[in-house]
Every structure is written in C-alpha cells, then in structure tokens.
Amino acid sequence: MTPPSDFLNVAAIQMVSTSIPDDNLVRAEKLIARAAKGGAELVVLPESFALMCGEDTRVIAEKEEQSSVIQHFLAEQALRHKLWLVGGTVARINPIMHGLKLFDETSEPACSPKAYAAVHTFNPNGVLAGRYDKVHLFDAGVDDGVGQYCESNTIAAGKHLGVVDTPWGRLGVGVCYDLRFPEYFRLLQQAGVDFIAVPSAFTYQTGLAHWSVLLRARAIENQCAVIAANQGGQHSANRKTFGHSCVIDAWGAVQTMQQDLGEGVVHARIDMQAQKALRLKMPVLEHRRLKEN
Ligand SMILES: O=C(O)CNC(=O)[C@H](CS)NC(=O)CCC(=O)C(=O)O
C-alpha cells in the first residue's frame, strides 16, 4: 500500500457512553462527522462506545451476532466519511479465528457463556480490515464508587495480537487495561507496528494517577505514536471515567489532549518519516539484550 502522504491525520473521540446503545450511536455519529470535518483520516472511538454499564453483556453480544447493527454502523461511517475507523469495543460471541495467537487458554470452556470485547477496524471502503479482542481483563479493586471491578465475569480474554495494515504503516491495537502490560506492546512493536490505537474506559481514580504516564511510556519505549480515545465523565451513579483523550508522538510528547470531561474530538498529525528517523537514530529494538522477556 502506497501511503497517500508521510503524514497521517488522526482523531481520538471522547464519549460519555450510557447503557442506551441507540443514543450512543447517535452521539458517536456526530463526533465521527466532526472528526472527518477536521480532516481526520483515521479515527479512534473509545472502549464500549456503544454501551457502557450494560446489564447483560452476553445478551447484547448475542444480539450483535444476529444483527451486526454496531458493525454495520461502523462500516457505514467509515465509508461515508472515507476514513479508517477503529471501533472501540463491541461485545461479540464468536472469537477471532486468525492472526498471531498469543497463548492457549485451557481454563476457558469451549462454549464460553461470556463475550469478547472486540475492536473492529474498518477501512474507507467500509470493509473490515482487522479485529482485536481485549486480552487483559480488568479484575481489580479501585478506591471509587464501584470498588471491585470484575470484567472477567462477563468478558473472555482475547488470544490474538491486534495488528491492522494501513497505507501509512501497521496499526497496533490495545485496549485500556492492556496499557499496564508492556510486554503486549513490545509484541506489537516486534510485529512491526508504526502507530498504536488504545480505545479505553479508564477509571477516573486510576486515570488521575496513571493514564498519561502509561501512554507516554508505551509510546517512548516502542517509538510509536499512540492514539488514546477514552471515555470521560459520569456514566451512572457510581461509574466515572477519566477522559483526557490524547495523541502522543513517538518521542513521548503530548501532541494534543482533551482537558475537560465530556464528549469531544482531539486531532493530531503523525509524522511517519520523523518516527522512522527517530528509530534509526536511537535503535532501541536492536539494543535489546533480554529478548526472551
Ligand atoms: O465495562 C464497561 O462497560 C466498559 N469497560 C471498562 O470500563 C473496562 C473494563 S471494566 N475498564 C478498564 O479496563 C479500566 C482499566 C483501568 O481503569 C486501569 O487500568 O486503571
């Protein structure tokens, strides 16, 4: 694929998604249109953009498996605006059957009653270009209104690396809690990714302490731009997310970041040649000594 230019205009969309999918899609549609109007060629939606705090993930996933409503929405938006669209996460029943497998899950029953948290990336022709299922599940205690999160109650762990080829280079995909696992991003780097999208629903509490540090670290150590679209605001009585959707360049500089909670779109331009020059000047990948880790 020949890149249309050395520069890629990207946008990260911040949302305050609710438990009403129809409302969320209407809002996402407006924000994608805004991103397109601002010149974005690749747009990233946050984790759970179509459904936050949903009652029954499995039921929603079964509905999606029958109707593909959310996937059709993404395809149509990508086609309408002629852009690459990285579609947050959508609950899916069927797992990915292709791509680089990371591990074998022996404890997961063959017919899991759970769903996968899938990121679908559509190309400007409205065709599915890749899918990634969230690998690391957020089973953790946080000092907030929720207290104990237990994502693995409803979500099954993905087993494949998230890579998508675009005309500008290879896109890596990670989701939210994945950010705390540098070894996943190192595998993306070894797979030759040039830039990374991170749809997220980072909590307010943990985001305050760790969000920008984790994003900058993943960008710096892997010498890749990172496009991070977060949920940001109050979703329900006890559920609040951190926002601060942003784009970080391969040197770790914050190119753009939304400062307030609430919906929004942030834009940035990724300089692919500058990233390549940086990797030649400071070839950290070649300098690795502990390669098995
Ligand atoms: O449940 C939904 O509807 C949307 N999904 C999420 O909110 C997910 C799983 S609970 N959140 C995270 O992974 C937050 C990670 C995080 O905040 C951290 O690593 O500190």
The ligand as an SDF file (V2000), in Angstrom:
LIG
                    3D

 20 19  0  0  0  0  0  0  0  0999 V2000
  -17.4530   -2.1190   31.4770 O   0  0  0  0  0  0  0  0  0  0  0  0
  -17.6840   -1.3740   30.5230 C   0  0  0  0  0  0  0  0  0  0  0  0
  -18.8140   -1.0390   30.1570 O   0  0  0  0  0  0  0  0  0  0  0  0
  -16.5100   -0.7900   29.8050 C   0  0  0  0  0  0  0  0  0  0  0  0
  -15.2530   -1.4000   30.1230 N   0  0  0  0  0  0  0  0  0  0  0  0
  -14.4570   -0.9430   31.0810 C   0  0  0  0  0  0  0  0  0  0  0  0
  -14.7810    0.0050   31.7430 O   0  0  0  0  0  0  0  0  0  0  0  0
  -13.1410   -1.6580   31.2860 C   0  0  0  0  0  0  0  0  0  0  0  0
  -13.3770   -2.9730   31.9650 C   0  0  0  0  0  0  0  0  0  0  0  0
  -14.2680   -2.8610   33.4950 S   0  0  0  0  0  0  0  0  0  0  0  0
  -12.2800   -0.7980   32.0520 N   0  0  0  0  0  0  0  0  0  0  0  0
  -10.9620   -0.9350   32.1430 C   0  0  0  0  0  0  0  0  0  0  0  0
  -10.3210   -1.8080   31.5650 O   0  0  0  0  0  0  0  0  0  0  0  0
  -10.3130    0.1340   33.0210 C   0  0  0  0  0  0  0  0  0  0  0  0
   -8.8460   -0.0770   33.2860 C   0  0  0  0  0  0  0  0  0  0  0  0
   -8.3570    0.9490   34.2100 C   0  0  0  0  0  0  0  0  0  0  0  0
   -9.0390    1.8940   34.5470 O   0  0  0  0  0  0  0  0  0  0  0  0
   -6.9880    0.8370   34.7730 C   0  0  0  0  0  0  0  0  0  0  0  0
   -6.1720    0.0300   34.2900 O   0  0  0  0  0  0  0  0  0  0  0  0
   -6.6900    1.5830   35.7130 O   0  0  0  0  0  0  0  0  0  0  0  0
  1  2  2  0
  2  3  1  0
  2  4  1  0
  4  5  1  0
  5  6  1  0
  6  7  2  0
  6  8  1  0
  8  9  1  0
  8 11  1  0
  9 10  1  0
 11 12  1  0
 12 13  2  0
 12 14  1  0
 14 15  1  0
 15 16  1  0
 16 17  2  0
 16 18  1  0
 18 19  2  0
 18 20  1  0
M  END
$$$$
